């Protein structure tokens, strides 16, 4: 595998309302469906041999828009699910800050720390990295993973080999935006981050 595109799902009602989804299985809004359709021509230029999606509906529906439009195979892998946010799932940032003062900032700056009852970004990167490691042994030259913002940020940092202390340099990924990674001499290189339609 020489090319890896990490594509975030389209907008959901939780995104629009500013709620933290985690692994709550939310659906795309009409805007989210339109976002996915709109970027298909841009993403088609990567010519992926395979698309692998999270099993959560918002990612799987986004992936299906692409695979049906260009006629490429789709696999589903639950290891690509978003970060489990434990007790924070379904809450707004303000609600988290009220219930756990200062902890959301701690979570932002410490990739090894996890919300109460949830996963750390380091944990998420481990399970997502397993998917990539398996694909590196496959015959596919270019693969697209359709997943979630938190997972994409963590996986990008992991693939680039960054120490945990530097993971916070990556900001969030917009709905239906993507990360483009190329592999050369066994090393992943960042070609584009948080890319989206013009």
C-alpha positions as YAML, in Angstrom:
chain: A
units: angstrom
residues:
- id: 1
  name: UNK
  ca: [0.00, 0.00, 0.00]
- id: 2
  name: UNK
  ca: [1.41, 3.34, -1.09]
- id: 3
  name: UNK
  ca: [-1.53, 5.69, -0.50]
- id: 4
  name: UNK
  ca: [-3.93, 6.03, 2.40]
- id: 5
  name: UNK
  ca: [-6.82, 8.49, 2.54]
- id: 6
  name: UNK
  ca: [-8.61, 9.00, 5.87]
- id: 7
  name: UNK
  ca: [-12.05, 10.50, 5.23]
- id: 8
  name: UNK
  ca: [-14.32, 11.79, 7.97]
- id: 9
  name: UNK
  ca: [-18.08, 11.22, 7.75]
- id: 10
  name: UNK
  ca: [-20.58, 13.95, 6.88]
- id: 11
  name: UNK
  ca: [-22.47, 16.11, 9.35]
- id: 12
  name: UNK
  ca: [-24.78, 14.53, 11.92]
- id: 13
  name: UNK
  ca: [-27.38, 16.12, 14.17]
- id: 14
  name: UNK
  ca: [-24.94, 15.77, 17.07]
- id: 15
  name: UNK
  ca: [-22.29, 17.65, 15.07]
- id: 16
  name: UNK
  ca: [-24.77, 20.40, 14.25]
- id: 17
  name: UNK
  ca: [-25.83, 20.65, 17.92]
- id: 18
  name: UNK
  ca: [-22.27, 20.60, 19.27]
- id: 19
  name: UNK
  ca: [-22.70, 17.31, 21.13]
- id: 20
  name: UNK
  ca: [-19.91, 14.79, 21.67]
- id: 21
  name: UNK
  ca: [-20.91, 11.61, 19.85]
- id: 22
  name: UNK
  ca: [-18.22, 9.09, 20.63]
- id: 23
  name: UNK
  ca: [-19.68, 5.71, 19.74]
- id: 24
  name: UNK
  ca: [-23.33, 6.77, 19.86]
- id: 25
  name: UNK
  ca: [-24.68, 5.56, 16.50]
- id: 26
  name: UNK
  ca: [-26.01, 8.80, 15.03]
- id: 27
  name: UNK
  ca: [-27.24, 9.41, 11.49]
- id: 28
  name: UNK
  ca: [-26.25, 11.89, 8.81]
- id: 29
  name: UNK
  ca: [-28.29, 15.06, 8.41]
- id: 30
  name: UNK
  ca: [-29.48, 16.10, 4.91]
- id: 31
  name: UNK
  ca: [-26.46, 18.43, 4.91]
- id: 32
  name: UNK
  ca: [-24.21, 15.47, 5.73]
- id: 33
  name: UNK
  ca: [-25.56, 13.44, 2.82]
- id: 34
  name: UNK
  ca: [-25.02, 16.41, 0.49]
- id: 35
  name: UNK
  ca: [-21.46, 16.90, 1.78]
- id: 36
  name: UNK
  ca: [-20.64, 13.29, 0.93]
- id: 37
  name: UNK
  ca: [-22.11, 13.54, -2.58]
- id: 38
  name: UNK
  ca: [-20.36, 16.84, -3.25]
- id: 39
  name: UNK
  ca: [-16.84, 15.59, -2.53]
- id: 40
  name: UNK
  ca: [-17.07, 12.30, -4.44]
- id: 41
  name: UNK
  ca: [-15.46, 13.79, -7.60]
- id: 42
  name: UNK
  ca: [-12.59, 15.21, -5.54]
- id: 43
  name: UNK
  ca: [-11.95, 11.93, -3.76]
- id: 44
  name: UNK
  ca: [-12.34, 9.82, -6.90]
- id: 45
  name: UNK
  ca: [-8.97, 11.12, -8.11]
- id: 46
  name: UNK
  ca: [-7.28, 9.01, -5.44]
- id: 47
  name: UNK
  ca: [-8.64, 5.92, -7.23]
- id: 48
  name: UNK
  ca: [-8.74, 3.71, -4.13]
- id: 49
  name: UNK
  ca: [-8.67, -0.03, -4.72]
- id: 50
  name: UNK
  ca: [-10.67, -0.57, -1.54]
- id: 51
  name: UNK
  ca: [-12.74, 1.43, 0.94]
- id: 52
  name: UNK
  ca: [-12.93, 0.32, 4.58]
- id: 53
  name: UNK
  ca: [-15.50, 1.96, 6.85]
- id: 54
  name: UNK
  ca: [-16.33, 2.14, 10.51]
- id: 55
  name: UNK
  ca: [-19.47, 0.17, 11.32]
- id: 56
  name: UNK
  ca: [-21.18, 3.26, 12.79]
- id: 57
  name: UNK
  ca: [-23.94, 4.47, 10.45]
- id: 58
  name: UNK
  ca: [-22.64, 7.97, 9.89]
- id: 59
  name: UNK
  ca: [-19.36, 6.63, 8.51]
- id: 60
  name: UNK
  ca: [-20.84, 3.65, 6.68]
- id: 61
  name: UNK
  ca: [-23.47, 5.80, 4.94]
- id: 62
  name: UNK
  ca: [-20.80, 8.32, 3.92]
- id: 63
  name: UNK
  ca: [-18.64, 5.50, 2.54]
- id: 64
  name: UNK
  ca: [-21.56, 4.00, 0.63]
- id: 65
  name: UNK
  ca: [-22.19, 7.28, -1.19]
- id: 66
  name: UNK
  ca: [-18.62, 7.08, -2.51]
- id: 67
  name: UNK
  ca: [-18.43, 3.35, -3.29]
- id: 68
  name: UNK
  ca: [-21.75, 3.32, -5.13]
- id: 69
  name: UNK
  ca: [-20.72, 6.34, -7.20]
- id: 70
  name: UNK
  ca: [-17.38, 4.94, -8.37]
- id: 71
  name: UNK
  ca: [-17.95, 1.19, -8.11]
- id: 72
  name: UNK
  ca: [-15.25, 0.17, -5.64]
- id: 73
  name: UNK
  ca: [-15.46, -2.50, -2.95]
- id: 74
  name: UNK
  ca: [-16.48, -1.65, 0.61]
- id: 75
  name: UNK
  ca: [-15.50, -3.47, 3.80]
- id: 76
  name: UNK
  ca: [-16.67, -2.66, 7.32]
- id: 77
  name: UNK
  ca: [-14.41, -2.83, 10.38]
- id: 78
  name: UNK
  ca: [-15.56, -1.93, 13.89]
- id: 79
  name: UNK
  ca: [-11.95, -1.11, 14.87]
- id: 80
  name: UNK
  ca: [-12.47, 2.15, 12.94]
- id: 81
  name: UNK
  ca: [-15.15, 3.35, 15.38]
- id: 82
  name: UNK
  ca: [-14.79, 6.75, 16.99]
- id: 83
  name: UNK
  ca: [-13.24, 7.16, 20.42]
- id: 84
  name: UNK
  ca: [-15.47, 5.86, 23.18]
- id: 85
  name: UNK
  ca: [-16.00, 8.95, 25.32]
- id: 86
  name: UNK
  ca: [-17.45, 7.15, 28.33]
- id: 87
  name: UNK
  ca: [-19.56, 9.42, 30.51]
- id: 88
  name: UNK
  ca: [-19.06, 12.34, 28.11]
- id: 89
  name: UNK
  ca: [-20.94, 10.77, 25.23]
- id: 90
  name: UNK
  ca: [-23.97, 12.81, 24.22]
- id: 91
  name: UNK
  ca: [-22.95, 15.89, 26.20]
- id: 92
  name: UNK
  ca: [-22.02, 19.35, 24.96]
- id: 93
  name: UNK
  ca: [-18.61, 20.83, 25.72]
- id: 94
  name: UNK
  ca: [-20.25, 23.16, 28.25]
- id: 95
  name: UNK
  ca: [-21.86, 20.21, 30.04]
- id: 96
  name: UNK
  ca: [-18.54, 18.37, 30.18]
- id: 97
  name: UNK
  ca: [-16.80, 21.48, 31.53]
- id: 98
  name: UNK
  ca: [-19.46, 21.87, 34.21]
- id: 99
  name: UNK
  ca: [-19.29, 18.24, 35.31]
- id: 100
  name: UNK
  ca: [-15.53, 17.75, 34.95]
- id: 101
  name: UNK
  ca: [-13.84, 21.17, 35.26]
- id: 102
  name: UNK
  ca: [-10.53, 21.31, 33.40]
- id: 103
  name: UNK
  ca: [-10.66, 17.69, 32.26]
- id: 104
  name: UNK
  ca: [-11.61, 18.42, 28.65]
- id: 105
  name: UNK
  ca: [-8.44, 20.52, 28.31]
- id: 106
  name: UNK
  ca: [-6.43, 17.75, 29.91]
- id: 107
  name: UNK
  ca: [-7.88, 15.31, 27.37]
- id: 108
  name: UNK
  ca: [-7.00, 17.70, 24.54]
- id: 109
  name: UNK
  ca: [-3.34, 17.96, 25.57]
- id: 110
  name: UNK
  ca: [-2.64, 14.45, 26.86]
- id: 111
  name: UNK
  ca: [-3.13, 11.67, 24.28]
- id: 112
  name: UNK
  ca: [-2.66, 9.01, 26.95]
- id: 113
  name: UNK
  ca: [-5.52, 10.32, 29.14]
- id: 114
  name: UNK
  ca: [-9.08, 9.07, 28.72]
- id: 115
  name: UNK
  ca: [-12.47, 10.48, 29.73]
- id: 116
  name: UNK
  ca: [-14.14, 8.64, 32.64]
- id: 117
  name: UNK
  ca: [-15.20, 5.24, 31.34]
- id: 118
  name: UNK
  ca: [-13.77, 5.93, 27.89]
- id: 119
  name: UNK
  ca: [-10.70, 5.51, 25.68]
- id: 120
  name: UNK
  ca: [-7.59, 7.62, 25.22]
- id: 121
  name: UNK
  ca: [-6.42, 8.74, 21.79]
- id: 122
  name: UNK
  ca: [-3.49, 6.38, 22.23]
- id: 123
  name: UNK
  ca: [-5.93, 3.47, 22.72]
- id: 124
  name: UNK
  ca: [-7.87, 4.47, 19.61]
- id: 125
  name: UNK
  ca: [-4.71, 4.69, 17.53]
- id: 126
  name: UNK
  ca: [-3.72, 1.15, 18.55]
- id: 127
  name: UNK
  ca: [-6.89, -0.47, 17.24]
- id: 128
  name: UNK
  ca: [-6.94, 1.65, 14.09]
- id: 129
  name: UNK
  ca: [-3.27, 0.93, 13.43]
- id: 130
  name: UNK
  ca: [-4.06, -2.80, 13.40]
- id: 131
  name: UNK
  ca: [-6.32, -2.19, 10.39]
- id: 132
  name: UNK
  ca: [-3.60, -0.30, 8.52]
- id: 133
  name: UNK
  ca: [-0.94, -2.90, 9.37]
- id: 134
  name: UNK
  ca: [-3.13, -5.63, 7.88]
- id: 135
  name: UNK
  ca: [-3.79, -3.58, 4.76]
- id: 136
  name: UNK
  ca: [-0.07, -2.98, 4.26]
- id: 137
  name: UNK
  ca: [0.23, -6.72, 3.65]
- id: 138
  name: UNK
  ca: [-2.60, -6.67, 1.09]
- id: 139
  name: UNK
  ca: [-2.30, -6.27, -2.70]
- id: 140
  name: UNK
  ca: [-4.07, -2.89, -2.59]
- id: 141
  name: UNK
  ca: [-1.98, 0.12, -3.63]
- id: 142
  name: UNK
  ca: [-4.44, 2.79, -2.48]
- id: 143
  name: UNK
  ca: [-6.98, 2.48, 0.32]
- id: 144
  name: UNK
  ca: [-9.54, 4.85, 1.79]
- id: 145
  name: UNK
  ca: [-10.65, 4.55, 5.41]
- id: 146
  name: UNK
  ca: [-13.95, 6.24, 6.24]
- id: 147
  name: UNK
  ca: [-14.06, 7.00, 9.92]
- id: 148
  name: UNK
  ca: [-14.31, 9.72, 12.56]
- id: 149
  name: UNK
  ca: [-12.48, 12.89, 13.52]
- id: 150
  name: UNK
  ca: [-10.90, 11.69, 16.75]
- id: 151
  name: UNK
  ca: [-9.75, 8.42, 15.23]
- id: 152
  name: UNK
  ca: [-8.32, 10.12, 12.15]
- id: 153
  name: UNK
  ca: [-6.30, 12.58, 14.24]
- id: 154
  name: UNK
  ca: [-4.91, 9.80, 16.45]
- id: 155
  name: UNK
  ca: [-4.15, 7.46, 13.56]
- id: 156
  name: UNK
  ca: [-2.39, 10.21, 11.60]
- id: 157
  name: UNK
  ca: [-0.10, 11.00, 14.52]
- id: 158
  name: UNK
  ca: [0.61, 7.29, 15.06]
- id: 159
  name: UNK
  ca: [1.40, 6.60, 11.40]
- id: 160
  name: UNK
  ca: [3.81, 9.53, 11.29]
- id: 161
  name: UNK
  ca: [5.60, 8.16, 14.34]
- id: 162
  name: UNK
  ca: [5.15, 11.28, 16.45]
- id: 163
  name: UNK
  ca: [5.75, 11.10, 20.21]
- id: 164
  name: UNK
  ca: [2.57, 11.43, 22.28]
- id: 165
  name: UNK
  ca: [3.63, 14.88, 23.46]
- id: 166
  name: UNK
  ca: [3.30, 16.19, 19.89]
- id: 167
  name: UNK
  ca: [-0.09, 14.68, 19.05]
- id: 168
  name: UNK
  ca: [-1.94, 17.85, 20.12]
- id: 169
  name: UNK
  ca: [-0.40, 19.75, 17.18]
- id: 170
  name: UNK
  ca: [-3.12, 18.22, 15.02]
- id: 171
  name: UNK
  ca: [-6.42, 20.05, 15.16]
- id: 172
  name: UNK
  ca: [-9.78, 18.48, 14.40]
- id: 173
  name: UNK
  ca: [-10.99, 17.29, 11.01]
- id: 174
  name: UNK
  ca: [-14.02, 18.95, 9.42]
- id: 175
  name: UNK
  ca: [-17.03, 16.94, 8.32]
- id: 176
  name: UNK
  ca: [-16.30, 15.23, 4.99]
- id: 177
  name: UNK
  ca: [-12.68, 16.47, 5.06]
- id: 178
  name: UNK
  ca: [-9.76, 14.11, 4.72]
- id: 179
  name: UNK
  ca: [-6.10, 13.34, 5.39]
- id: 180
  name: UNK
  ca: [-3.87, 12.16, 2.55]
- id: 181
  name: UNK
  ca: [-0.86, 10.00, 3.41]
- id: 182
  name: UNK
  ca: [1.77, 8.55, 1.09]
- id: 183
  name: UNK
  ca: [4.14, 5.70, 1.92]
- id: 184
  name: UNK
  ca: [7.71, 5.67, 0.65]
- id: 185
  name: UNK
  ca: [10.51, 3.33, 1.74]
- id: 186
  name: UNK
  ca: [8.35, 2.07, 4.56]
- id: 187
  name: UNK
  ca: [7.64, 5.54, 5.99]
- id: 188
  name: UNK
  ca: [4.34, 7.40, 5.96]
- id: 189
  name: UNK
  ca: [4.42, 11.04, 4.84]
- id: 190
  name: UNK
  ca: [1.71, 13.62, 5.31]
- id: 191
  name: UNK
  ca: [0.56, 14.98, 1.93]
- id: 192
  name: UNK
  ca: [-2.55, 16.86, 3.04]
- id: 193
  name: UNK
  ca: [-4.33, 17.44, 6.35]
- id: 194
  name: UNK
  ca: [-7.97, 18.47, 6.83]
- id: 195
  name: UNK
  ca: [-8.33, 18.87, 3.07]
- id: 196
  name: UNK
  ca: [-11.80, 19.56, 1.75]
- id: 197
  name: UNK
  ca: [-13.81, 20.90, -1.14]
- id: 198
  name: UNK
  ca: [-12.95, 24.34, -2.41]
...
